[in-house]
Amino acid sequence: MGLGWHKAKLLCKLHRAGLKLGRVLTIGRLNLFTGPAKVRQLLIDHGGVSPDRVAQLIPDSVEYAEPVLLALGAESVDSLDFSSWEGATIIHNLNEPVPEGLRGQFDLVIDGGTIEHCFDLRNILTSYMQLPRIGGSLIIHTMGNNHMGHGLYQLTPEFFYRVFIPKNGYRMRRLIVHEEFEYAPWYDVPDPAEIGSRIELANPWIGVLLLAHTVREQDLAPLRESPMQSDYAAAWAALDNSQTRQLQPSHPPRTGWTHLIKQMVKETLPSLVMAKHRFNDRHPALARLFNRWKSARQFRRFSFGAQPDRFRYLER
């Protein structure tokens, strides 16, 4: 759990846009994963913090993120963790309901990388959503792609857009996707329900992270109903309304001449198809080579650059 370059930059931009940090709670005590020199540059250039204040609050050696949050105007910074190992100010198991005394007490709650390590996502999210005051913000930074084994889960844009909805008292303000290196491009990701299609991504080995900013608008009990994936929910709702609607594919079906020829061969010459599979069984190395080539084509089809309507370039 930590405050790296991307989270620090987002907080700076939110501060400059008028977000009042007020009373801040971090989930886990956030290590500062960005060096003091870079943090000072971010605070001055992107956060609008005066050089004098930065020099006063950011020493040459800093391990945790509290000085950065205080420099951005936080009145106080608490941290909530399962144990006191890293000096958290509040000890609590988030798999259990949060105490009444903590509910609605914070202007900003930041999860810098905890949620993917916790098994009971429903309880964790319920706890998170009870902590901010009305009008307060919740920021979650978590793993999306290429981090199998880092935690128990990798999450998706669909997940966040289905959880943080007005029915649960929340509204998504922004969902940013970026690769895991400094100065990686930021992409603004829309709600799959709004574009009527799934948002899927294939990218190289480097990790992809999701940075979600959501705001609590009403004091409602969260997650009284289980969220459903938007494309299935729309199809089922149409059927319930006795409408004839097909589930829309995440991407347009292929209609090129090569695809049409393949379909015709499969339908009219099944023996040729069987011969092909027998050949592949006897020469698996050739089959693997061909399938790697096909996978590379699919990879390009689901890349950032091939989906500008789903991954809208923000900035570098």
Sequence and secondary structure as in RCSB ss.txt:
>XXXX:A:sequence
MGLGWHKAKLLCKLHRAGLKLGRVLTIGRLNLFTGPAKVRQLLIDHGGVSPDRVAQLIPDSVEYAEPVLLALGAE
SVDSLDFSSWEGATIIHNLNEPVPEGLRGQFDLVIDGGTIEHCFDLRNILTSYMQLPRIGGSLIIHTMGNNHMGH
GLYQLTPEFFYRVFIPKNGYRMRRLIVHEEFEYAPWYDVPDPAEIGSRIELANPWIGVLLLAHTVREQDLAPLRE
SPMQSDYAAAWAALDNSQTRQLQPSHPPRTGWTHLIKQMVKETLPSLVMAKHRFNDRHPALARLFNRWKSARQFR
RFSFGAQPDRFRYLER
>XXXX:A:secstr
 EE HHHHHHHHHHHHTT    EEEEES  EE S HHHHHHHHHHTT   HHHHHHH  SS  BSHHHHHHTT S
EEEEEESSSTT  SEE  TTS   GGGTT EEEEEESS GGG S HHHHHHHHHHSEEEEEEEEEEEEEES TTT
SS    HHHHHHHSSGGGTEEEEEEEEEESSTT  EEE   HHHHTS       SS EEEEEEEEE S   TTSS
    HHHHHHHHHHHTT       SS    SHHHHHHHHHHHH HHHHHHHHHHHHH HHHHHHHHHHHHHHHHH
HTSSTT TTTSEEEE 
